[in-house]
Amino acid sequence: MNPIWGHVAGVITVILMLSFIGTWIWVWNKRHKKKYDALARIPMKDGEDEP
């Protein structure tokens, strides 16, 4: 097997790890709290929007 594949796998691993950490930071950002709180209450609604 060509030794370059070890470097390719390492680069892909680093890219995926940075993507995961970036997404995690973005999701847990305080400015999104109101939006996620509103979305979390959707299942608790008792058919208020039904015709």
Backbone torsions as a table, in degrees:
resi	resn	phi	psi	omega
1	MET	NA	142.7	-177.6
2	ASN	-71.4	134.4	-178.2
3	PRO	-64.8	-17.0	-179.3
4	ILE	-65.3	-26.5	-178.1
5	TRP	-64.7	-29.1	175.3
6	GLY	-64.9	-40.2	177.8
7	HIS	-69.6	-40.7	178.6
8	VAL	-62.0	-45.4	178.9
9	ALA	-63.1	-38.8	178.0
10	GLY	-64.7	-42.6	179.4
11	VAL	-65.1	-43.2	178.5
12	ILE	-62.5	-41.0	178.1
13	THR	-61.5	-44.1	179.5
14	VAL	-64.8	-42.7	178.9
15	ILE	-61.9	-44.9	179.4
16	LEU	-65.4	-38.7	179.3
17	MET	-65.9	-43.7	178.4
18	LEU	-65.3	-36.9	176.5
19	SER	-63.8	-43.0	178.9
20	PHE	-63.2	-47.2	-179.4
21	ILE	-64.2	-41.4	177.8
22	GLY	-62.4	-43.0	177.7
23	THR	-64.5	-41.6	179.9
24	TRP	-62.0	-44.4	178.9
25	ILE	-64.6	-41.6	-178.7
26	TRP	-64.7	-42.3	-178.5
27	VAL	-66.9	-40.5	-177.0
28	TRP	-86.9	10.0	177.5
29	ASN	-65.8	140.0	-175.3
30	LYS	-63.5	-28.7	-177.4
31	ARG	-69.1	-14.2	178.7
32	HIS	-93.1	-3.2	-173.8
33	LYS	-58.8	-46.6	-179.0
34	LYS	-61.1	-42.8	-179.0
35	LYS	-63.0	-46.5	-178.5
36	TYR	-70.0	-32.5	175.8
37	ASP	-65.3	-41.5	177.8
38	ALA	-64.7	-41.8	178.6
39	LEU	-66.7	-32.6	179.8
40	ALA	-70.2	-24.7	-179.6
41	ARG	-84.8	-10.1	-177.4
42	ILE	-57.2	-46.6	-179.5
43	PRO	-65.3	-19.2	-177.6
44	MET	-85.7	-10.2	179.5
45	LYS	-66.6	144.9	-175.2
46	ASP	-106.0	58.8	176.8
47	GLY	66.3	31.2	-178.8
48	GLU	-65.5	-31.4	-175.1
49	ASP	-95.8	2.3	-178.9
50	GLU	-77.4	143.4	179.6
51	PRO	-72.5	NA	NA
